[in-house]
């Protein structure tokens, strides 16, 4: 498979075929891809909700400025950040490193203390912004995986986060919705599928230092 050709094939899908659904294998691939996304320090302060229920998806459309892709798509992926990052999150991460890699505590301790101090020196807003940056990395990764897998997708920032949080009961989970990615298969009559990509030439976006 030519990944560049697949990236040229993808576009922000405006209309999904409601009769075509992603297989469990495809959804599992997206879940694994999300979990394998690189995050700063490996902390993974982001979570992804996979919404399949049609009534639930339909209830979210008015809070997505009536963008119907949220309902028409096979599944709606909702990328969330933690409301805050605590000392517990940092400690649990290093405990996992110690268990999985069998790394001695003496080696991990300085790195753990440094990260604890880094997070403690941030405000809640700064920690949320830090997590938000990780969410965008995950979104980009998912979009590339979708292209490779022949899955159509439409990245979205335009939605009322507070309403999503309320409908999806995210506050009870200590989460805040930040990005959306409806996924599925394009409708045959989505005219945007045939539009040529509008991109700057490489010499306008790439600088090579020899």
N, C-alpha and C positions, 0 to 999 in steps of 0.2 A: 504494500500500500504506500502511495506517495502522500506523505503528510501535508505537503504544500498544496497538493490538489484538493485534499480534504478540507483544508482551511479556506481554500477558495470556494469550495462547495457550500460551506456553512454560511448562514446569514441570520440576522435577528428575525426569527420566524414570527410573522404577524397573524397567521391563521393556521391552526392545527387541524388535522383530520381526527374528529372525535371518535371515529370507528376503529382507529388503530391504536393499540396499546403496547407499551413497552413490556417486554418479557421480564420475568423475575431475574433472569441472568443479566439482562442489561441494567436493571436497577441495582443489582448486587455489584456490578462493575462500577457504577457511579458512586455507590456507598464506599467501596474500597478505595476508589480514587480520592474521594474527599478525605478519608481517614489517612491516606498516605501523603496528602499535601504537606509541603514544607511549611512550618510555622517557626517564628522566632523563638529560639531556645528550645524548640520542640514542645512547648507548653500546651498547645492545642486548646486554647480558650474559646474555641468556636464549636458550634453544634449544628447539625443539619436535620431539619424535619422533612420527611417524605410524605406528602399529602396526596392520597389517591381518591378519597371519598368525594364523589361529585357534588353532593349537597354542601359539603364543607368548602370545596373550591368555589362553588357558586356564591356562597355567602361572603367570600373575600373580594369578589369582583368590584362591588361598589367602593371598596377601600383601596382599590388599585386604579383609581381614576377610570373605571369601566373598561380596563384593558381585558378583553375577553380571553386572551391566551391563558390566563390563570385558570379559567374553567375548561377551556377546550383542550388543553394539553393532557396527555396521558397521566402525568404526575406533576405536581408542583413541589419544587425543592425550595425550602425556606432556610437561608443561612442566618444563623443567630450568633450573637456574642454573649458572653457572660455579663451580668450586670456589674460584676466587679471581679477582680483577681485577688485572692487572699493568700496569706502565708501557707494555708493548707494546700492550695493548688501547687505551689512551688515544692513543698515538702513531699507531696504525693508523687510528683514527677520524678524527683531524685530517688525516692524509694523504688519506683519502677525501674529506673536505670540500674540501681544497685541489684535488683532481683533479676532482671533480664540479662544484663551484661556481666553480672558478678563483679562489679567494680567496687573496690574497697572504699569504705566510708571516708578514710583519710584523704583520698583523692577527690571525692565528690564534695566534701564539706566546704572548701574555699569557694567553689563554683556556686553551691547552693546559697551560701551567705551573701555572695555578691549579687545574685539574682533577687534574693529577698530584699536586700537594701535598695536595689534598683526599683522594684515595684513599690516599696514603702515610700520612696521619695516622690512618687507620682501621685497626682490627685486622682479621684475616681474618674473624672472626665478624661484625663490623660490615659488612664489604663483602658478605658473604653475605646478611645481613639487608637490605641496600640492594638487592641483586639480587632478593631475594624479593618486595620491594614492587613491583618491575617485573613480576614473574611474575603477581601478582594483577591488575595493570592489564591484562595480556594476556588473562587468563582472563575478566575482565569484558567485554572487547572481543569475544572469541570468542563468548561467550554471546549477546551482542546480535546479532552477525552470524548466528549459528545461528537465532535467532528470526526475523530478517528473511528468511532463506533457507528457512524451513520445515524446518529440521533440528532434530531432538530431541537433547538433551544432558543430562548429569548431572555437575555440578561435584563433585569429590571431593578432600578433604584426608586422608581416612582410609585410609592405606595404609602399608606398611612400606618406607620409602624405601630403606633399605640393601639389601633384597632386590631391589627393582626395579633399583637400580644394578648389582647383581651379575648378574642375569639379562639385562639389556639392555646389559651391558658399558659402562656409562656412565663408570666410573672411567678407562677407557682414553681416553675423549674429554675428560676433565677436567670432567665434568658431574655434577650431583646432581639427582635427580628431586624435585620439590616439590609439584606439583599434577597432577591427572588430569582429563580431560574425555572420557568415552565419548560418541561421536556416532553418530547413525543415525536410525532411524524407530521411533516408539513402537509397541508391540504393541497390538492392538485390545482385549485383555483387561487392560491395565494400568489398574486402577481409579483410580489417582492422577490420571489424565488428566482425569477428570470432577470432581475435587475443586475447590471454590471456593477462590480465593486468600484467604489470611488476611493482611491487611495493616492497619497502623494507618491512620487517616484522615490526609489531607494536613496538616490543621492540627496534627497531633501530630508530624509529621516534617519539616515545612517552616517556616522562620522567615523572613518577609519584612521587610527593613529599608527603609523608605521615606524 
